[in-house]
Amino acid sequence: MKSSGLQGNTLTFAFAGGTNIDPDHTSHMHSAKIEFLSADEIRGTWDNWEHGKLDHSATFRVVRKK
């Protein structure tokens, strides 16, 4: 994946190709978004594509334990 850079508090990534993969058919991680919500919390959302369209998303929240 390749990042399009940090915009505000969000870092985004998009699929940029790969070897031995046909993105129109093969299941693959297609995009990701990492949001810096505070100094102690981030949220990541990962999108998996299959057959050329979104198959499912997974969201993870990480909080620093103090």
C-alpha positions in Angstrom: 0.0 0.0 0.0 1.0 3.6 -0.5 0.2 6.5 1.7 -1.4 9.7 0.3 0.0 11.5 3.3 -1.2 12.9 6.6 -4.2 15.2 6.3 -5.4 16.6 9.5 -5.2 13.8 12.0 -5.7 11.0 9.4 -3.1 8.9 7.6 -4.5 7.0 4.6 -3.1 4.2 2.5 -4.3 2.7 -0.7 -3.5 -0.5 -2.6 -0.6 0.1 -5.0 -0.3 -3.3 -6.7 1.5 -6.5 -5.9 2.9 -9.7 -7.3 0.9 -12.9 -7.9 -2.3 -11.1 -7.2 -5.3 -10.2 -9.4 -7.1 -7.4 -7.4 -10.2 -8.0 -9.5 -10.6 -11.5 -8.0 -8.1 -12.1 -5.2 -8.8 -11.2 -1.6 -6.5 -8.4 -0.4 -6.1 -5.5 1.9 -7.1 -2.6 -0.3 -7.0 0.5 1.9 -6.3 1.6 5.5 -7.0 4.7 7.5 -5.2 5.5 10.8 -6.7 8.3 12.8 -4.7 10.0 15.6 -7.6 10.8 18.0 -5.5 12.1 20.9 -2.0 11.8 22.3 -3.2 8.5 23.9 -5.6 7.0 21.3 -5.5 5.9 17.7 -8.1 4.2 15.5 -7.3 2.1 12.5 -9.7 1.0 9.8 -8.7 -1.7 7.3 -10.7 -2.5 4.2 -10.4 -5.9 2.6 -11.6 -6.3 -1.0 -12.5 -9.5 -2.9 -13.8 -9.9 -6.5 -13.1 -6.2 -7.1 -15.3 -4.8 -4.3 -15.3 -4.2 -0.6 -15.7 -7.5 1.3 -15.3 -6.3 4.9 -13.8 -3.7 7.1 -12.1 -4.1 10.5 -11.7 -1.2 12.9 -9.2 -1.3 15.8 -9.0 1.2 18.6 -5.7 1.5 20.6 -5.5 3.4 23.9 -2.4 4.0 25.9 -2.6 2.5 29.3 -1.5 5.0 32.0 
